[in-house]
Structures are given as C-alpha cells and as structure tokens.
Amino acid sequence: MPRHTIRWYGDAATARKARSAVSLHSHTSCSLETLAIVGTWKERGVLIRRLVERAERMRIGSRRSRVDFSDLHFTPPLPPREALEAERGQIERSLDLESFVSLTDHDTFESAEVLHDRFAEVSVPFSTEWTVPFESSYIHLGIHNVPRRAIASLQRRMHRISQGCTECRDRDTVCFGAHRELPEARWRSEALGELLEEISGYGDALTVLNHPAWDLGGIGDAENRRLIGRFLAVHGHAIHAVEVNGLRPWKENSVAISMSEAAGLPIVAGGDRHGCEPAAVLNLSQADCFAGFVLEIRRERRSEIVLMPQYREPLGFRKLQAVWDVLREYPEHSDGKRQWTDRILVRDGSGHFQTLSELWEGARSGPFAIEASRALTMSLERWPLRNAVRLAYATERRMAA
C-alpha cells in the first residue's frame, strides 16, 4: 500500500531527514492559459456579475460582438529561467536542501527545451501539463521526465488526442466537453490508453493526475468524482500518483487524497504556480536526482509532502496576487514580454492569437474602460488596500468553513 506523510513547514529543521525537495507542476511564460473561467463568475454576487457583464461589452481590437472569455488567454509572467530560480530559491533558502524542479506548461515541453538549449540546465526534466478530454469533461495530467528523443512524437499524438474524440474531430470541432451529447459507448479512448502506457514504459517518467477534485468541465462535483473514478478504472494502471495541489482548497485536496487511496495510488505535491509566488506545497525526498524521486513514487510508493507558509494564506488573496503579477510591468523581462499587454492574447475566429500590444499597435493606450479596470485592480496591491483585501478574503474563508 502507498505510504505518505503531510506536514506543515516550521523551519529548515522540518526537512532535516530529507536529502532533497522537489517542486512539481508550475507554469512559465511558455504556457498559454485560458480566461474562460471568468465567464462563470457571474454566480459570485451582484457586483461581480455586473463587472463581468461590463467586461463582456468591451470592444477589443476590431471585435464588434460581445467578448467571449474563452477566446481570451494570458501567459504567466516568469520566463523559464526566472521560474526555475524562484522554485530553487525557495527550496534552498527555506529548506536548505538540494532542489529538483519540473516545469509543466500547458501542452508544451518548451520551457525545458529553452533551459537545456539556452542555459545548459541539463538536470531539468522534460515535462508538461497535458489537457485530456474524457467523456463529458476533461482532466489535466502532469507528464514528467520523458526522454527528449520522444518529445516530437509524444507532442504530436498528445495534441491530436487533446483535440477531442474522433466523432468531434470529424466534424472539425474541438471537444473539451462539447461531445457530452454523444452516448458514452461512442467515446473511444484507445489512443489515450496506448499513449499513457507508452509514457509509463519510460521507467524514469512520472504521470500524475492533477487536481482531480477540481470540476474543470463544470459538470458538478458529484459527476466529476464519478468521471474520475471511471478514468482511473480504465487508465489507472498507467497513472503513478494523484496530486495534492497548492492552488486548490484543502477541502478539494482531501477529496483527492481519498481518490488516491481508493485507487491504491501514492500522492505527490504540485504547486501549480502561475504568478511569481513559488510552490505552496513541496515533495521531500531521499533522492539525489529527479529519476530517484520518480523511483520513490513508482516503485517504493511512498511520499512526503510539506505545506509551505503561503498555503495558510487565503486562497482568493493568493490568486489575486497572481493577477497582480500578470498585470504589472517587467522592464527586464528576458522573453521581451515587458508590458502587461504582451501577456494577454485574443483568439480570432480562425484560431490565431494576437496580443493586446499587437491589436493596439500605434495607439497611445488601450480602451479607457480596460485601462481603468487594470489601474483599479493594481491599486488594490498598495497598502492599506492590500491588507483590507487580504482581511476580506480571510473573513470569507472563515465564514465558509
């Protein structure tokens, strides 16, 4: 049976018996993140609904219709090198341990390729967070430490599966849940199973079911739990661990732990960093390399997780901090994405992406409503508003408990 321990960080002595610490699941400027979830915030109260509806009426570029948040995307602020340094820095400063970091941008291995080719960071594993449609929803899988020689083939087939089921591909439709009207018997996942088994065949690779209790497809918590159960019943033999996520509430993580126990799988920590804050949950290990950590999970089936101080902070406040990180300016940004408008992208009807900088090229500024909204959001970062916002989120968390 898998064995795990979870403890709160106190000081460096928290990890005195460990040799290294591992940061899994974090995103860099190579990752394309959707803003589709913003469209669901209308249910969070009258004020939020009015703000979202006002945003939907804004004109972006040449658009004449309402804004569709599923067409809006952003890239996290930290380039691969800076993201690696943020994760390493926390481990070495707070835990005084050797650090191993696996960066997992959405559906791409680009950050590891950049670190290997431009910075000779040869110890960084080739990893990604893969978006996988399954039945009426979709899931995220952390794919860690695959051989570089296999990336081109894996990337091509992963992308094809991510486009959805055969039925929808034949209709030139991207699924991600849009095929839910199809009878379950018509859903075929043979290609997914074959690819997962191939990845599992790489002895040093690690496949993690990320934040399984998060209802990504909006199908309801109960149905999502049933869907995850069906996924693990079919593909669980090729999944090596279930994630405890640093950007999800403990209530969800407790459900994820229950799922792992029911499936007989170990748990691992995944930070899921999108801003500048380093991972709020880390893995402690006796290994002297990333492959050794994988061995502990896959063969020895044991894990040790430490919850860092930032996990105690109100989750809503931490997510707002990530928004501030995306919207601020970085004059020394090594990827050239210095302005916030370089990190917000709009997808047009043909599927092409343009940054707001490109759409507003030649203009002295963007539309007043958008610029004013950004200025208002950034003003909340300044004291004393920052403390007031943090207190509001903390109060909301206590009332919800």
C-alpha positions as CSV (number, residue, x, y, z in Angstrom):
1,M,0.0,0.0,0.0
2,P,1.2,3.6,-0.7
3,R,2.5,5.5,2.3
4,H,2.6,9.2,2.8
5,T,3.1,11.9,5.3
6,I,1.9,15.5,5.2
7,R,3.3,18.2,7.5
8,W,3.4,22.0,7.9
9,Y,6.6,23.9,7.4
10,G,8.1,25.2,10.6
11,D,11.7,26.0,9.7
12,A,14.6,24.3,7.9
13,A,14.5,21.5,10.6
14,T,11.2,20.4,9.0
15,A,13.2,18.6,6.4
16,R,16.2,17.5,8.4
17,K,15.8,13.9,7.4
18,A,15.4,14.6,3.7
19,R,18.1,14.9,1.1
20,S,16.3,17.0,-1.5
21,A,13.0,18.7,-2.2
22,V,11.0,18.5,-5.5
23,S,8.8,21.2,-7.0
24,L,6.2,19.7,-9.4
25,H,3.7,21.5,-11.6
26,S,4.4,25.1,-12.3
27,H,3.9,27.4,-15.3
28,T,6.1,29.8,-17.1
29,S,5.7,32.4,-19.9
30,C,5.7,29.5,-22.3
31,S,2.3,28.4,-21.1
32,L,-1.0,29.6,-22.7
33,E,-3.7,29.9,-20.0
34,T,-7.4,30.4,-20.7
35,L,-9.5,33.0,-19.1
36,A,-12.7,31.1,-19.9
37,I,-13.4,30.6,-16.2
38,V,-14.0,34.4,-15.8
39,G,-17.3,33.9,-17.6
40,T,-18.6,31.7,-14.8
41,W,-18.0,34.3,-12.1
42,K,-21.5,35.8,-12.6
43,E,-22.8,33.5,-9.9
44,R,-20.5,35.1,-7.3
45,G,-22.7,38.0,-6.4
46,V,-24.4,41.1,-8.0
47,L,-21.2,43.2,-8.1
48,I,-19.1,40.5,-9.7
49,R,-21.8,39.8,-12.2
50,R,-22.1,43.5,-13.2
51,L,-18.3,43.7,-13.6
52,V,-18.2,40.6,-15.8
53,E,-21.1,41.7,-17.9
54,R,-19.5,45.1,-18.4
55,A,-16.3,43.4,-19.4
56,E,-18.2,41.3,-21.9
57,R,-19.5,44.5,-23.6
58,M,-16.0,45.9,-24.1
59,R,-14.6,46.1,-27.6
60,I,-11.2,44.5,-28.1
61,G,-9.4,45.2,-31.3
62,S,-11.8,45.0,-34.3
63,R,-14.4,43.0,-32.3
64,R,-18.0,44.2,-32.7
65,S,-19.6,41.4,-30.7
66,R,-19.6,40.7,-27.0
67,V,-16.3,39.4,-25.5
68,D,-16.1,35.7,-25.2
69,F,-13.8,34.9,-22.3
70,S,-13.0,31.5,-23.8
71,D,-11.2,33.5,-26.6
72,L,-9.1,35.4,-24.1
73,H,-5.8,33.9,-22.8
74,F,-2.7,35.0,-20.8
75,T,0.8,33.9,-20.3
76,P,2.3,33.7,-16.8
77,P,4.9,36.4,-16.1
78,L,8.0,34.4,-15.3
79,P,10.2,33.1,-18.2
80,P,11.6,29.6,-17.7
81,R,14.9,30.7,-16.2
82,E,13.3,33.0,-13.6
83,A,10.6,30.4,-12.8
84,L,13.3,27.8,-12.2
85,E,15.2,30.2,-9.9
86,A,12.1,31.1,-8.0
87,E,11.4,27.4,-7.2
88,R,15.0,26.6,-6.5
89,G,15.4,29.7,-4.3
90,Q,12.6,28.7,-2.0
91,I,13.8,25.2,-1.5
92,E,17.4,26.2,-0.9
93,R,16.6,29.2,1.3
94,S,13.8,27.7,3.4
95,L,14.6,24.0,3.5
96,D,18.4,24.1,2.9
97,L,18.1,21.1,0.5
98,E,19.1,20.1,-3.0
99,S,16.3,21.2,-5.4
100,F,14.7,19.5,-8.3
101,V,12.1,21.4,-10.4
102,S,9.7,20.1,-13.0
103,L,8.1,23.0,-15.0
104,T,4.8,21.9,-16.6
105,D,3.5,24.4,-19.1
106,H,0.2,23.6,-20.8
107,D,0.6,21.1,-23.6
108,T,4.2,22.0,-24.4
109,F,7.7,21.0,-23.4
110,E,9.1,24.4,-24.5
111,S,10.3,25.6,-21.1
112,A,12.6,22.6,-20.6
113,E,13.9,22.9,-24.2
114,V,14.7,26.6,-23.5
115,L,16.6,25.8,-20.3
116,H,18.6,23.0,-21.9
117,D,19.5,24.8,-25.1
118,R,20.0,28.4,-23.9
119,F,21.1,27.9,-20.3
120,A,22.6,24.4,-20.2
121,E,20.3,23.4,-17.3
122,V,20.6,19.7,-18.2
123,S,19.1,18.4,-15.0
124,V,15.7,20.0,-15.7
125,P,13.2,17.2,-16.8
126,F,11.1,17.4,-19.9
127,S,7.6,17.8,-18.6
128,T,4.2,19.2,-19.5
129,E,0.7,19.5,-18.2
130,W,-1.5,17.7,-20.7
131,T,-5.2,18.6,-21.2
132,V,-7.1,15.4,-21.9
133,P,-10.7,15.2,-22.9
134,F,-12.5,12.4,-21.2
135,E,-16.2,11.6,-21.6
136,S,-18.2,14.7,-20.7
137,S,-15.3,16.8,-19.3
138,Y,-11.5,16.9,-19.4
139,I,-8.7,16.3,-17.0
140,H,-5.1,17.5,-16.5
141,L,-2.2,15.1,-16.4
142,G,1.3,16.0,-15.2
143,I,3.7,14.3,-17.6
144,H,7.2,14.5,-16.1
145,N,10.7,13.5,-17.2
146,V,10.1,11.9,-20.6
147,P,13.2,11.4,-22.9
148,R,13.9,14.3,-25.1
149,R,14.1,12.0,-28.2
150,A,10.5,11.1,-27.7
151,I,9.1,14.6,-27.4
152,A,8.3,15.3,-31.0
153,S,6.3,12.1,-31.4
154,L,4.6,12.5,-28.0
155,Q,3.7,16.1,-28.7
156,R,2.1,15.3,-32.0
157,R,-0.1,12.5,-30.6
158,M,-0.9,14.3,-27.4
159,H,-2.1,17.3,-29.4
160,R,-4.3,15.1,-31.6
161,I,-5.9,13.5,-28.6
162,S,-6.4,16.9,-26.9
163,Q,-8.5,17.9,-29.9
164,G,-11.1,15.5,-28.7
165,C,-12.9,12.4,-29.7
166,T,-12.9,11.0,-33.3
167,E,-16.6,11.9,-33.7
168,C,-15.9,15.6,-33.0
169,R,-12.6,15.8,-34.9
170,D,-14.5,14.5,-38.0
171,R,-16.9,17.5,-37.6
172,D,-13.9,19.8,-37.2
173,T,-15.0,20.5,-33.6
174,V,-12.7,20.8,-30.5
175,C,-14.4,18.8,-27.7
176,F,-13.3,19.7,-24.2
177,G,-16.7,18.6,-23.1
178,A,-18.7,19.6,-26.2
179,H,-19.2,16.0,-27.1
180,R,-21.2,15.3,-24.0
181,E,-24.4,14.7,-26.1
182,L,-22.8,11.6,-27.6
183,P,-23.7,8.3,-26.0
184,E,-20.9,7.1,-23.7
185,A,-20.5,3.9,-25.8
186,R,-19.4,6.0,-28.7
187,W,-16.5,7.6,-26.8
188,R,-13.3,5.8,-27.7
189,S,-10.0,6.2,-25.7
190,E,-7.8,3.5,-27.2
191,A,-5.3,6.1,-28.4
192,L,-5.2,7.7,-25.0
193,G,-4.6,4.3,-23.3
194,E,-1.8,3.4,-25.7
195,L,0.0,6.7,-25.2
196,L,-0.3,6.6,-21.5
197,E,1.2,3.1,-21.5
198,E,4.0,4.2,-23.7
199,I,4.8,7.0,-21.3
200,S,4.6,4.7,-18.4
201,G,7.1,2.4,-20.2
202,Y,9.8,5.0,-19.7
203,G,11.0,3.9,-16.3
204,D,12.1,7.4,-15.2
205,A,8.8,9.1,-16.3
206,L,6.1,10.1,-13.9
207,T,2.4,10.6,-14.8
208,V,0.3,12.5,-12.2
209,L,-3.4,13.0,-12.1
210,N,-3.5,16.7,-11.3
211,H,-6.1,18.4,-9.0
212,P,-8.7,15.6,-9.7
213,A,-11.4,17.1,-7.4
214,W,-11.5,20.3,-9.4
215,D,-14.5,20.3,-11.7
216,L,-12.8,21.6,-14.8
217,G,-15.7,20.8,-17.1
218,G,-18.4,22.3,-15.0
219,I,-20.3,19.0,-14.8
220,G,-20.9,19.2,-11.0
221,D,-18.7,17.8,-8.2
222,A,-20.6,14.5,-7.8
223,E,-20.5,13.8,-11.5
224,N,-16.8,14.8,-11.7
225,R,-15.9,12.3,-8.9
226,R,-17.7,9.6,-10.8
227,L,-15.9,10.6,-14.0
228,I,-12.5,10.5,-12.3
229,G,-13.4,7.1,-10.9
230,R,-14.2,5.8,-14.4
231,F,-11.0,7.3,-15.8
232,L,-8.9,5.6,-13.1
233,A,-10.8,2.3,-13.7
234,V,-9.7,2.4,-17.3
235,H,-6.3,4.1,-17.2
236,G,-5.3,3.9,-13.5
237,H,-2.6,1.3,-14.3
238,A,-0.7,3.9,-16.2
239,I,-1.1,6.7,-13.6
240,H,1.6,6.8,-11.0
241,A,0.3,9.4,-8.5
242,V,-2.5,11.8,-7.5
243,E,-1.8,15.4,-6.8
244,V,-2.2,17.5,-3.7
245,N,-2.4,20.9,-5.3
246,G,-1.0,24.2,-3.9
247,L,-3.7,26.4,-5.5
248,R,-6.7,24.4,-4.6
249,P,-8.5,24.5,-1.2
250,W,-7.8,21.8,1.4
251,K,-11.4,20.5,1.1
252,E,-10.6,19.6,-2.5
253,N,-7.2,18.1,-1.7
254,S,-8.8,15.9,1.0
255,V,-11.1,14.5,-1.7
256,A,-8.1,14.0,-4.0
257,I,-6.3,12.0,-1.2
258,S,-9.5,9.9,-0.8
259,M,-9.4,9.3,-4.6
260,S,-5.8,8.2,-4.4
261,E,-6.5,5.8,-1.5
262,A,-9.4,4.3,-3.4
263,A,-7.3,3.8,-6.4
264,G,-4.3,2.5,-4.5
265,L,-2.0,5.3,-5.8
266,P,0.5,7.5,-3.9
267,I,0.0,11.2,-3.6
268,V,2.5,13.9,-4.6
269,A,2.6,17.7,-4.2
270,G,2.1,20.0,-7.1
271,G,2.4,23.8,-6.7
272,D,0.5,24.9,-9.8
273,R,2.3,28.3,-9.7
274,H,1.0,30.8,-12.3
275,G,2.5,34.1,-10.9
276,C,5.7,34.8,-9.0
277,E,4.9,33.0,-5.8
278,P,6.8,29.8,-5.5
279,A,5.1,26.4,-4.9
280,A,3.0,26.3,-1.8
281,V,3.4,22.5,-1.5
282,L,6.6,20.6,-2.0
283,N,7.8,17.0,-2.0
284,L,10.6,15.9,0.3
285,S,12.8,13.1,-0.9
286,Q,15.9,11.0,-0.2
287,A,16.9,11.0,-3.8
288,D,19.9,12.7,-5.3
289,C,18.3,13.2,-8.8
290,F,14.8,13.6,-10.3
291,A,14.8,10.0,-11.5
292,G,15.5,8.8,-8.0
293,F,12.4,10.7,-6.8
294,V,10.3,9.0,-9.5
295,L,11.6,5.7,-8.2
296,E,10.3,6.5,-4.7
297,I,6.9,7.2,-6.1
298,R,6.6,4.5,-8.7
299,R,8.4,1.6,-7.0
300,E,8.5,2.3,-3.3
301,R,5.1,4.1,-3.4
302,R,6.0,6.5,-0.6
303,S,5.8,10.2,-0.5
304,E,6.4,13.0,2.0
305,I,4.8,16.4,1.5
306,V,5.4,19.7,3.2
307,L,2.9,22.6,3.2
308,M,4.7,25.9,2.9
309,P,3.7,29.1,4.8
310,Q,1.9,30.6,1.8
311,Y,-0.6,27.8,1.8
312,R,-2.0,29.2,5.0
313,E,-2.9,32.5,3.3
314,P,-6.4,33.0,2.0
315,L,-6.6,31.3,-1.4
316,G,-8.6,34.1,-3.0
317,F,-5.9,36.6,-2.0
318,R,-3.1,34.4,-3.4
319,K,-4.9,34.2,-6.7
320,L,-5.3,38.0,-6.7
321,Q,-1.5,38.2,-6.1
322,A,-1.1,36.1,-9.3
323,V,-3.3,38.6,-11.2
324,W,-1.2,41.4,-10.0
325,D,1.9,39.5,-11.2
326,V,0.4,39.1,-14.7
327,L,-0.8,42.7,-14.9
328,R,2.4,44.5,-13.7
329,E,5.3,45.6,-16.0
330,Y,8.7,43.9,-16.1
331,P,11.3,46.2,-17.7
332,E,13.9,43.5,-17.6
333,H,11.8,40.6,-18.8
334,S,14.1,38.2,-20.6
335,D,11.5,37.0,-23.1
336,G,10.6,40.5,-24.1
337,K,7.1,40.4,-22.5
338,R,7.7,43.7,-20.6
339,Q,4.2,45.2,-20.8
340,W,1.0,43.6,-19.4
341,T,-0.5,43.8,-22.9
342,D,2.3,41.5,-24.1
343,R,0.9,38.8,-21.9
344,I,-2.9,39.0,-22.8
345,L,-3.9,37.3,-26.0
346,V,-7.1,37.2,-28.1
347,R,-8.0,34.4,-30.4
348,D,-9.9,35.3,-33.5
349,G,-12.4,33.3,-35.5
350,S,-9.7,31.5,-37.4
351,G,-7.9,30.3,-34.3
352,H,-5.0,32.7,-34.5
353,F,-3.8,34.6,-31.4
354,Q,-2.8,38.3,-31.1
355,T,-1.5,40.1,-28.1
356,L,-3.2,43.2,-26.9
357,S,0.0,45.0,-27.8
358,E,-0.4,43.9,-31.4
359,L,-4.1,44.8,-31.5
360,W,-3.5,48.3,-30.1
361,E,-0.3,48.9,-32.1
362,G,0.1,52.6,-32.8
363,A,-2.4,53.7,-30.2
364,R,-1.1,55.7,-27.2
365,S,-3.1,53.5,-24.9
366,G,-5.9,50.9,-24.9
367,P,-9.6,51.5,-24.5
368,F,-10.3,53.6,-21.5
369,A,-12.5,51.0,-19.8
370,I,-9.8,48.3,-20.0
371,E,-7.0,50.6,-18.8
372,A,-9.2,51.9,-15.9
373,S,-10.0,48.3,-14.9
374,R,-6.4,47.4,-14.8
375,A,-5.5,50.5,-12.8
376,L,-8.2,49.7,-10.3
377,T,-7.0,46.1,-9.9
378,M,-3.4,47.2,-9.4
379,S,-4.4,49.8,-6.9
380,L,-5.6,47.1,-4.6
381,E,-1.9,45.9,-4.2
382,R,-0.9,49.1,-2.4
383,W,-1.1,49.4,1.4
384,P,-3.5,49.8,3.1
385,L,-5.9,48.4,0.5
386,R,-3.8,45.3,0.2
387,N,-4.3,44.5,3.9
388,A,-8.0,45.2,3.6
389,V,-8.4,42.9,0.7
390,R,-6.4,40.1,2.5
391,L,-8.6,40.5,5.6
392,A,-11.8,40.3,3.4
393,Y,-10.6,37.1,1.9
394,A,-9.6,35.7,5.3
395,T,-13.0,36.6,6.7
396,E,-14.8,35.0,3.7
397,R,-12.8,31.8,4.3
398,R,-13.7,31.6,8.0
399,M,-17.4,32.1,7.2
400,A,-17.3,29.4,4.5
401,A,-15.6,26.9,6.9
